[in-house]
């Protein structure tokens, strides 16, 4: 069972890119994602189409206490703590100064943990 964390832009609208990547995952994969529109919402929908289990996580009060004003950072930490094998990041503005802060944070955490990551900008 491969545990795949999906992260990226709230404005992501390329479902085909997600389908293309999910088609490469083994059956029985589990998709872990957050609670925002865009990539998180698409990941949940497409995961169900592929018959994958979905673990949708939401920001909570502890996330906001740990990271005041940036509860998404706490959610990123908690999602990774569930035991992730692969991170798929979808963000058209990744790598541009001042953009993709959440995606960059997640990928930085994944890199620190030595996790495999793939980044998609289109």
C-alpha positions as CSV (number, residue, x, y, z in Angstrom):
1,X,0.0,0.0,0.0
2,X,1.5,3.3,-1.1
3,X,0.6,6.4,0.9
4,X,0.7,9.4,-1.4
5,X,0.3,13.0,-0.1
6,X,-1.1,15.4,-2.6
7,X,-0.4,19.1,-2.1
8,X,-0.5,22.3,-4.2
9,X,-2.4,25.3,-5.4
10,X,-5.9,26.2,-4.3
11,X,-6.3,27.5,-7.9
12,X,-5.1,24.3,-9.6
13,X,-7.6,23.3,-12.3
14,X,-5.8,20.7,-14.4
15,X,-7.5,17.5,-13.4
16,X,-5.8,15.6,-16.3
17,X,-2.4,16.1,-14.6
18,X,-3.8,14.4,-11.5
19,X,-5.4,11.6,-13.4
20,X,-2.1,11.0,-15.3
21,X,-0.1,10.7,-12.0
22,X,-2.8,8.6,-10.3
23,X,-2.8,6.2,-13.2
24,X,0.8,5.4,-12.4
25,X,0.0,4.5,-8.7
26,X,-0.5,0.9,-7.6
27,X,-4.0,-0.3,-6.8
28,X,-4.6,0.0,-3.1
29,X,-2.9,3.4,-2.8
30,X,-4.1,5.8,-0.2
31,X,-4.3,9.5,-1.0
32,X,-3.8,11.9,1.9
33,X,-4.7,15.6,1.3
34,X,-5.9,18.7,3.0
35,X,-9.0,20.8,3.2
36,X,-8.7,23.5,0.5
37,X,-10.3,24.0,-2.9
38,X,-8.2,23.4,-6.0
39,X,-5.8,20.5,-5.8
40,X,-7.1,19.0,-2.5
41,X,-10.6,18.9,-3.8
42,X,-9.6,17.5,-7.2
43,X,-7.3,14.9,-5.5
44,X,-10.3,13.6,-3.4
45,X,-12.6,13.3,-6.4
46,X,-10.0,11.7,-8.7
47,X,-8.8,9.3,-6.0
48,X,-12.4,7.9,-5.6
49,X,-12.6,7.5,-9.4
50,X,-9.5,5.3,-9.2
51,X,-10.8,3.4,-6.3
52,X,-8.1,4.7,-3.9
53,X,-8.8,5.3,-0.2
54,X,-8.8,8.9,0.8
55,X,-7.6,10.4,4.1
56,X,-8.8,14.0,4.0
57,X,-7.4,16.1,6.9
58,X,-8.5,19.5,8.1
59,X,-6.7,22.2,10.0
60,X,-7.5,22.3,13.7
61,X,-7.0,24.6,16.6
62,X,-3.7,23.0,17.6
63,X,-2.4,23.8,14.1
64,X,-3.2,27.5,14.6
65,X,-1.7,27.4,18.1
66,X,1.5,25.9,16.8
67,X,1.7,28.3,13.8
68,X,-0.4,31.5,14.6
69,X,-1.9,32.8,11.4
70,X,-0.5,29.9,9.4
71,X,-2.5,26.8,10.5
72,X,-1.7,25.2,7.2
73,X,1.8,24.6,8.4
74,X,0.6,22.6,11.3
75,X,-1.7,20.6,8.9
76,X,1.3,19.9,6.7
77,X,3.3,18.6,9.6
78,X,0.4,16.4,10.7
79,X,-0.2,15.0,7.3
80,X,3.4,14.0,6.9
81,X,3.4,12.4,10.3
82,X,0.8,9.8,9.1
83,X,3.5,7.9,7.3
84,X,3.9,9.1,3.7
85,X,5.8,7.3,0.9
86,X,5.5,9.9,-1.9
87,X,4.5,13.6,-2.2
88,X,2.9,14.8,-5.4
89,X,2.9,18.6,-5.6
90,X,0.8,20.5,-8.2
91,X,1.5,24.3,-8.4
92,X,1.8,26.4,-11.6
93,X,3.8,29.1,-9.6
94,X,6.1,26.8,-7.8
95,X,9.6,28.3,-7.7
96,X,8.5,31.9,-8.3
97,X,9.5,34.3,-5.5
98,X,6.7,34.9,-3.0
99,X,4.5,32.2,-4.5
100,X,3.5,28.6,-3.5
101,X,4.4,29.1,0.2
102,X,2.3,26.1,1.4
103,X,3.6,23.8,-1.4
104,X,7.2,25.0,-0.7
105,X,6.7,24.3,3.0
106,X,5.4,20.8,2.4
107,X,8.2,20.0,-0.1
108,X,10.8,21.3,2.3
109,X,9.5,19.1,5.1
110,X,9.4,16.1,2.8
111,X,13.0,16.7,1.7
112,X,14.1,16.9,5.3
113,X,12.5,13.5,5.9
114,X,14.1,12.1,2.7
115,X,10.7,11.4,1.1
116,X,10.3,11.0,-2.7
117,X,8.6,14.1,-4.2
118,X,7.4,15.0,-7.7
119,X,6.5,18.6,-8.7
120,X,4.1,19.5,-11.5
121,X,3.7,23.1,-12.8
122,X,1.2,22.3,-15.5
